[in-house]
Amino acid sequence: MPHVNIKFFPVPLDRNQESKLVAAITEAVKNALGCDENVISIALEPVEQAAWNDRVYQPEIVARRDLLRKVPNY
């Protein structure tokens, strides 16, 4: 049911760091939404900095600002 897509500038994440991140997000979603962790899907999507404005900032942050619950402050 819940799907989380984390977009970020590419950084090297080893398997341990990635596992910890996914576990923390899973736990937060499970607790907030009261769902079983088996129904949660999580995608980690690196986006090059040069493409960020066109692929993420404009379509997902600016155009969908009404959905944001935390707004970037930069």
VOROBA-709066 format. One record per residue: residue number from 1; residue in one letter; chain; y, z, x of N, C-alpha, C in turn. Coordinates in Angstrom, 3 decimals. Layout:
# VOROBA-709066
+-----+--------+--------+----------+----------+----------+----------+----------+----------+----------+----------+----------+
! num ! residu ! chaine !      n.v !      n.w !      n.u !     ca.v !     ca.w !     ca.u !      c.v !      c.w !      c.u !
+-----+--------+--------+----------+----------+----------+----------+----------+----------+----------+----------+----------+
! NUM !      a !      A !        Y !        Z !        X !        Y !        Z !        X !        Y !        Z !        X !
...
+-----+--------+--------+----------+----------+----------+----------+----------+----------+----------+----------+----------+
END
This chain:
# VOROBA-709066
+-----+--------+--------+----------+----------+----------+----------+----------+----------+----------+----------+----------+
! num ! residu ! chaine !      n.v !      n.w !      n.u !     ca.v !     ca.w !     ca.u !      c.v !      c.w !      c.u !
+-----+--------+--------+----------+----------+----------+----------+----------+----------+----------+----------+----------+
!   1 !      m !      A !   -1.188 !    0.000 !    0.821 !    0.000 !    0.000 !    0.000 !    1.256 !    0.000 !    0.868 !
!   2 !      p !      A !    1.662 !    1.052 !    1.553 !    2.869 !    0.940 !    2.367 !    2.625 !    0.082 !    3.614 !
!   3 !      h !      A !    3.591 !   -0.760 !    3.919 !    3.562 !   -1.556 !    5.146 !    4.855 !   -1.283 !    5.903 !
!   4 !      v !      A !    4.738 !   -0.969 !    7.164 !    5.894 !   -0.693 !    8.025 !    5.911 !   -1.745 !    9.121 !
!   5 !      n !      A !    7.059 !   -2.391 !    9.302 !    7.206 !   -3.371 !   10.372 !    8.330 !   -2.892 !   11.276 !
!   6 !      i !      A !    7.981 !   -2.524 !   12.492 !    8.961 !   -2.053 !   13.463 !    9.319 !   -3.216 !   14.375 !
!   7 !      k !      A !   10.575 !   -3.621 !   14.319 !   11.077 !   -4.682 !   15.190 !   11.883 !   -4.010 !   16.292 !
!   8 !      f !      A !   11.717 !   -4.476 !   17.514 !   12.372 !   -3.831 !   18.652 !   12.502 !   -4.828 !   19.794 !
!   9 !      f !      A !   13.478 !   -4.558 !   20.679 !   13.566 !   -5.355 !   21.897 !   12.283 !   -5.107 !   22.677 !
!  10 !      p !      A !   11.717 !   -6.130 !   23.278 !   10.466 !   -5.956 !   24.014 !   10.587 !   -4.892 !   25.115 !
!  11 !      v !      A !    9.687 !   -3.954 !   25.067 !    9.551 !   -2.935 !   26.107 !    8.055 !   -2.797 !   26.388 !
!  12 !      p !      A !    7.716 !   -2.463 !   27.601 !    6.287 !   -2.298 !   27.889 !    5.760 !   -1.017 !   27.256 !
!  13 !      l !      A !    4.817 !   -1.151 !   26.356 !    4.142 !   -0.007 !   25.750 !    2.681 !   -0.062 !   26.166 !
!  14 !      d !      A !    2.206 !    1.014 !   26.794 !    0.776 !    1.030 !   27.098 !    0.017 !    1.456 !   25.845 !
!  15 !      r !      A !   -1.277 !    1.411 !   25.905 !   -2.092 !    1.715 !   24.727 !   -1.840 !    3.127 !   24.213 !
!  16 !      n !      A !   -1.644 !    4.065 !   25.109 !   -1.396 !    5.448 !   24.724 !   -0.059 !    5.584 !   23.992 !
!  17 !      q !      A !    0.994 !    4.981 !   24.518 !    2.310 !    5.033 !   23.868 !    2.263 !    4.373 !   22.494 !
!  18 !      e !      A !    1.599 !    3.237 !   22.419 !    1.488 !    2.525 !   21.149 !    0.696 !    3.364 !   20.137 !
!  19 !      s !      A !   -0.385 !    3.963 !   20.575 !   -1.199 !    4.802 !   19.688 !   -0.412 !    5.993 !   19.169 !
!  20 !      k !      A !    0.367 !    6.631 !   20.034 !    1.176 !    7.777 !   19.623 !    2.239 !    7.360 !   18.613 !
!  21 !      l !      A !    2.872 !    6.226 !   18.847 !    3.887 !    5.722 !   17.926 !    3.267 !    5.437 !   16.559 !
!  22 !      v !      A !    2.148 !    4.732 !   16.545 !    1.483 !    4.389 !   15.287 !    1.018 !    5.652 !   14.565 !
!  23 !      a !      A !    0.489 !    6.620 !   15.300 !    0.034 !    7.872 !   14.680 !    1.198 !    8.632 !   14.059 !
!  24 !      a !      A !    2.340 !    8.690 !   14.757 !    3.510 !    9.409 !   14.239 !    4.059 !    8.738 !   12.981 !
!  25 !      i !      A !    4.139 !    7.425 !   12.998 !    4.630 !    6.689 !   11.826 !    3.656 !    6.861 !   10.661 !
!  26 !      t !      A !    2.368 !    6.753 !   10.943 !    1.345 !    6.925 !    9.902 !    1.474 !    8.297 !    9.258 !
!  27 !      e !      A !    1.599 !    9.329 !   10.066 !    1.706 !   10.696 !    9.548 !    2.965 !   10.855 !    8.694 !
!  28 !      a !      A !    4.085 !   10.320 !    9.153 !    5.331 !   10.425 !    8.398 !    5.240 !    9.713 !    7.051 !
!  29 !      v !      A !    4.679 !    8.510 !    7.046 !    4.544 !    7.750 !    5.800 !    3.573 !    8.462 !    4.857 !
!  30 !      k !      A !    2.458 !    8.921 !    5.382 !    1.458 !    9.619 !    4.575 !    2.070 !   10.855 !    3.915 !
!  31 !      n !      A !    2.801 !   11.635 !    4.676 !    3.410 !   12.856 !    4.138 !    4.514 !   12.556 !    3.127 !
!  32 !      a !      A !    5.338 !   11.568 !    3.410 !    6.465 !   11.256 !    2.526 !    6.019 !   10.629 !    1.217 !
!  33 !      l !      A !    5.017 !    9.759 !    1.277 !    4.621 !    9.011 !    0.087 !    3.367 !    9.559 !   -0.578 !
!  34 !      g !      A !    2.736 !   10.533 !    0.056 !    1.555 !   11.140 !   -0.535 !    0.388 !   10.188 !   -0.684 !
!  35 !      c !      A !    0.226 !    9.316 !    0.286 !   -0.869 !    8.349 !    0.213 !   -1.878 !    8.620 !    1.325 !
!  36 !      d !      A !   -3.021 !    8.028 !    1.183 !   -4.054 !    8.133 !    2.199 !   -3.689 !    7.241 !    3.381 !
!  37 !      e !      A !   -3.985 !    7.693 !    4.580 !   -3.624 !    6.898 !    5.762 !   -4.368 !    5.572 !    5.824 !
!  38 !      n !      A !   -5.484 !    5.461 !    5.108 !   -6.254 !    4.214 !    5.124 !   -5.559 !    3.062 !    4.402 !
!  39 !      v !      A !   -4.522 !    3.344 !    3.632 !   -3.825 !    2.267 !    2.918 !   -2.533 !    1.847 !    3.624 !
!  40 !      i !      A !   -2.216 !    2.483 !    4.746 !   -0.975 !    2.200 !    5.479 !   -1.241 !    1.124 !    6.531 !
!  41 !      s !      A !   -0.360 !    0.135 !    6.580 !   -0.431 !   -0.862 !    7.652 !    0.875 !   -0.803 !    8.440 !
!  42 !      i !      A !    0.758 !   -1.030 !    9.740 !    1.916 !   -0.950 !   10.629 !    1.875 !   -2.133 !   11.580 !
!  43 !      a !      A !    3.002 !   -2.846 !   11.669 !    3.139 !   -3.945 !   12.613 !    4.202 !   -3.575 !   13.638 !
!  44 !      l !      A !    3.946 !   -3.895 !   14.889 !    4.935 !   -3.738 !   15.952 !    5.329 !   -5.132 !   16.398 !
!  45 !      e !      A !    6.592 !   -5.459 !   16.198 !    7.053 !   -6.836 !   16.418 !    8.182 !   -6.891 !   17.442 !
!  46 !      p !      A !    7.859 !   -7.222 !   18.684 !    8.920 !   -7.377 !   19.672 !    9.775 !   -8.610 !   19.341 !
!  47 !      v !      A !   11.085 !   -8.443 !   19.442 !   12.023 !   -9.539 !   19.183 !   12.977 !   -9.606 !   20.377 !
!  48 !      e !      A !   13.033 !  -10.743 !   20.990 !   13.922 !  -10.905 !   22.150 !   15.370 !  -10.615 !   21.751 !
!  49 !      q !      A !   16.099 !  -10.008 !   22.661 !   17.487 !   -9.630 !   22.387 !   18.327 !  -10.836 !   21.975 !
!  50 !      a !      A !   18.078 !  -11.975 !   22.574 !   18.852 !  -13.184 !   22.248 !   18.617 !  -13.645 !   20.812 !
!  51 !      a !      A !   17.478 !  -13.295 !   20.235 !   17.150 !  -13.720 !   18.871 !   17.433 !  -12.634 !   17.838 !
!  52 !      w !      A !   17.820 !  -11.441 !   18.283 !   17.959 !  -10.283 !   17.387 !   18.925 !  -10.551 !   16.237 !
!  53 !      n !      A !   20.084 !  -11.078 !   16.527 !   21.087 !  -11.296 !   15.484 !   20.564 !  -12.209 !   14.385 !
!  54 !      d !      A !   19.956 !  -13.329 !   14.765 !   19.482 !  -14.303 !   13.780 !   18.202 !  -13.874 !   13.069 !
!  55 !      r !      A !   17.296 !  -13.211 !   13.779 !   15.985 !  -12.866 !   13.199 !   15.946 !  -11.501 !   12.528 !
!  56 !      v !      A !   16.828 !  -10.570 !   12.954 !   16.750 !   -9.210 !   12.423 !   18.078 !   -8.743 !   11.843 !
!  57 !      y !      A !   19.127 !   -8.731 !   12.648 !   20.374 !   -8.105 !   12.221 !   20.959 !   -8.747 !   10.955 !
!  58 !      q !      A !   21.164 !  -10.044 !   10.974 !   21.777 !  -10.697 !    9.812 !   20.875 !  -10.660 !    8.564 !
!  59 !      p !      A !   19.610 !  -11.103 !    8.665 !   18.795 !  -11.165 !    7.442 !   18.293 !   -9.816 !    6.938 !
!  60 !      e !      A !   18.079 !   -8.854 !    7.821 !   17.456 !   -7.606 !    7.381 !   18.391 !   -6.408 !    7.350 !
!  61 !      i !      A !   19.408 !   -6.416 !    8.170 !   20.330 !   -5.278 !    8.196 !   21.585 !   -5.584 !    7.384 !
!  62 !      v !      A !   22.230 !   -6.689 !    7.676 !   23.456 !   -7.044 !    6.957 !   23.147 !   -7.463 !    5.517 !
!  63 !      a !      A !   22.245 !   -8.412 !    5.351 !   21.981 !   -8.971 !    4.020 !   21.241 !   -7.997 !    3.095 !
!  64 !      r !      A !   20.579 !   -7.005 !    3.658 !   19.806 !   -6.069 !    2.827 !   20.291 !   -4.637 !    3.033 !
!  65 !      r !      A !   21.559 !   -4.499 !    3.280 !   22.146 !   -3.190 !    3.579 !   21.865 !   -2.162 !    2.481 !
!  66 !      d !      A !   21.747 !   -2.614 !    1.254 !   21.478 !   -1.693 !    0.141 !   20.124 !   -0.999 !    0.275 !
!  67 !      l !      A !   19.214 !   -1.543 !    1.065 !   17.904 !   -0.934 !    1.266 !   17.862 !    0.028 !    2.445 !
!  68 !      l !      A !   18.869 !   -0.045 !    3.312 !   18.863 !    0.804 !    4.506 !   19.057 !    2.265 !    4.143 !
!  69 !      r !      A !   18.298 !    3.126 !    4.790 !   18.453 !    4.572 !    4.631 !   18.976 !    5.204 !    5.906 !
!  70 !      k !      A !   18.976 !    4.433 !    6.969 !   19.619 !    4.820 !    8.217 !   20.304 !    3.565 !    8.739 !
!  71 !      v !      A !   21.596 !    3.662 !    8.923 !   22.402 !    2.523 !    9.337 !   22.667 !    2.625 !   10.836 !
!  72 !      p !      A !   22.529 !    1.516 !   11.572 !   22.828 !    1.594 !   13.001 !   24.309 !    1.913 !   13.228 !
!  73 !      n !      A !   24.564 !    2.659 !   14.262 !   25.941 !    3.051 !   14.579 !   26.307 !    2.535 !   15.961 !
!  74 !      y !      A !   26.631 !    1.242 !   16.014 !   27.048 !    0.646 !   17.280 !   28.155 !   -0.316 !   17.063 !
+-----+--------+--------+----------+----------+----------+----------+----------+----------+----------+----------+----------+
END
